[in-house]
Amino acid sequence: MIITPELLGYFPGVFSVDDSEVLFAKLTGNIAWRQESIIIFGRSVLTPRLTAWYGDAGAVYKYSGVSFDPLPWTDELLYIRAKTEELAGTTFNSVLINLYRDGSDSMGWHSDDEPELGRNPIIASVNLGEARRFDLRLKKDHHVKQQILLEGGSVLVMKGDLQHHWQHQVAKSAKIKNPRINLTFRTIKP
């Protein structure tokens, strides 16, 4: 099974280098970053990255045993959302923001398949700062893998039934010394 453009689109350079640098600096300083405790395999652990949840009132998100109430949109987030919605061809009511401080921060294998995202969610991932490798693997056969280098200023759009058949991760890397901000826009269903 291969990943087709109907399931995954990668768009480099959506945000210019200058725009990306300004947005990165503003988000680094203005976002209410937190390091959450989440439940993984029955154990409470700290997330290996900093996170924040923003969105429309009522766009509550739950994963790994934690419920997140959204903070109100900032001007920078509204700007990024508008460009991302145009590219993805949909509207989003929330965003999960991750700050990967260096290569020791990561996100393990998972699918974005929580019930509040709906059956075939569209998720747009905006990347600012250091490029990081994004790994995908087939759920039924972990030997079937694909990789994409997510460059600063790029947008990755996941859609269709991708979340049903594939998992993704941002692995640790000792080579990465600089930070990256990732914004995953999504629509929480009532």
C-alpha positions in Angstrom: 0.0 0.0 0.0 1.3 3.4 -0.9 0.4 6.9 0.3 -1.3 8.8 -2.6 -1.7 12.6 -3.0 -5.4 12.1 -2.1 -4.2 11.1 1.4 -1.1 13.2 2.0 0.1 16.5 0.4 3.4 18.2 1.2 3.8 21.9 0.3 7.3 23.4 0.9 7.8 27.2 1.2 4.2 28.1 2.0 5.6 30.6 4.5 8.7 32.5 3.4 11.9 32.4 5.3 11.4 35.9 6.7 7.7 35.2 7.6 8.7 31.9 9.2 11.4 33.5 11.4 9.0 36.3 12.5 6.2 33.8 13.3 8.6 31.5 15.1 9.9 34.3 17.3 6.4 35.5 18.1 5.0 32.0 18.9 8.0 31.1 21.0 7.4 34.2 23.2 3.6 34.5 23.2 2.3 30.9 23.4 1.3 29.5 26.8 3.7 26.5 26.6 3.1 23.5 29.0 4.7 20.2 29.5 1.8 17.8 30.1 1.6 14.5 32.0 -0.1 12.0 29.8 -1.0 8.3 30.2 1.0 5.9 28.0 0.5 2.2 28.5 -1.1 2.8 31.9 1.8 5.1 33.1 1.8 8.8 33.7 4.8 10.4 31.8 5.8 13.9 30.8 5.4 14.7 27.1 8.9 14.8 25.4 8.1 18.3 24.0 6.2 21.5 25.1 2.6 21.8 23.9 -0.3 24.3 23.8 -4.0 24.0 22.7 -5.8 26.9 21.1 -9.1 27.2 19.3 -12.7 28.1 19.3 -14.6 28.0 22.5 -15.9 24.4 23.1 -13.2 22.8 20.9 -12.1 20.4 23.7 -9.5 17.8 22.7 -8.8 14.5 24.5 -5.8 12.2 24.1 -3.7 10.0 26.3 -6.0 10.4 29.2 -5.9 14.3 29.2 -8.6 16.8 28.3 -7.5 20.1 26.8 -9.7 23.2 26.8 -8.7 25.7 24.1 -7.0 29.0 24.8 -8.3 31.9 22.5 -6.7 32.4 19.1 -3.8 34.9 18.9 -3.3 37.2 15.9 -0.4 35.0 14.7 -2.4 31.8 14.9 -5.3 33.4 13.0 -2.9 34.4 10.3 -1.3 31.0 10.0 -4.8 29.3 10.1 -6.1 31.4 7.3 -3.2 30.5 5.0 -3.5 26.8 6.0 -7.3 26.7 5.5 -6.9 28.1 2.0 -4.3 25.4 1.1 -6.2 22.5 2.8 -9.6 23.6 1.4 -11.4 23.3 4.7 -11.9 25.3 7.9 -10.3 24.4 11.3 -11.5 25.2 14.8 -8.4 24.3 16.8 -4.7 23.8 16.7 -2.3 21.7 18.8 1.1 23.4 18.9 4.3 21.5 19.7 7.6 23.0 20.6 10.5 20.6 19.9 13.3 22.2 21.7 16.0 20.1 20.0 16.4 16.5 18.7 15.8 15.0 22.1 12.1 16.1 21.9 9.9 13.8 20.0 6.5 12.4 19.2 6.0 8.6 19.2 4.1 6.4 16.8 0.4 7.3 16.7 -2.6 8.0 14.5 -4.8 11.1 14.9 -7.9 9.0 15.2 -9.6 10.3 18.4 -13.5 10.2 18.1 -13.8 14.0 18.3 -11.9 14.3 15.0 -14.5 12.4 13.0 -14.2 9.5 10.6 -11.7 10.9 8.1 -10.1 14.0 9.6 -8.2 16.6 7.6 -5.2 17.7 9.6 -2.8 20.4 8.4 0.7 20.5 9.9 2.6 23.7 9.7 6.3 23.6 10.4 8.5 26.5 11.5 12.2 26.4 12.5 14.5 23.4 12.2 13.6 20.7 9.6 12.6 17.4 11.1 12.0 14.0 9.6 8.4 12.8 9.6 8.0 9.0 9.5 5.0 7.1 8.5 4.4 3.3 8.8 1.6 1.0 7.8 -0.4 -0.2 10.8 -0.7 -3.8 9.4 2.9 -4.1 8.4 5.4 -1.9 10.2 8.1 -2.7 7.6 6.2 -0.5 5.1 7.4 3.0 5.8 7.7 6.4 4.2 9.6 9.5 5.3 9.3 13.2 4.6 11.6 16.0 5.6 9.4 18.7 7.0 11.2 22.0 6.2 10.6 25.3 7.9 7.7 27.2 6.3 6.1 24.0 4.9 2.7 22.5 5.3 1.7 18.8 5.4 -1.9 18.0 4.8 -3.2 14.5 6.0 -6.7 13.5 4.9 -9.0 10.7 3.8 -8.6 7.4 5.5 -4.8 7.9 6.1 -5.3 7.8 9.9 -7.1 4.4 9.6 -4.2 2.7 7.9 -1.0 4.6 8.9 0.8 5.8 12.0 3.3 8.7 12.1 6.0 10.0 14.4 8.8 12.6 14.8 11.7 10.5 16.2 14.5 11.6 18.4 17.7 12.7 16.6 21.0 13.5 18.2 21.9 15.5 15.1 19.1 18.1 15.6 20.4 21.0 17.8 17.8 23.7 17.0 14.1 24.1 17.9 11.1 23.5 15.7 7.5 24.6 16.2 4.8 22.4 14.7 1.1 23.5 14.5 -1.4 20.8 13.7 -4.7 22.4 12.7 -7.8 20.2 13.1 -11.6 20.4 13.4 -13.1 19.1 16.7 -16.6 17.6 16.1 -19.3 18.2 18.7 
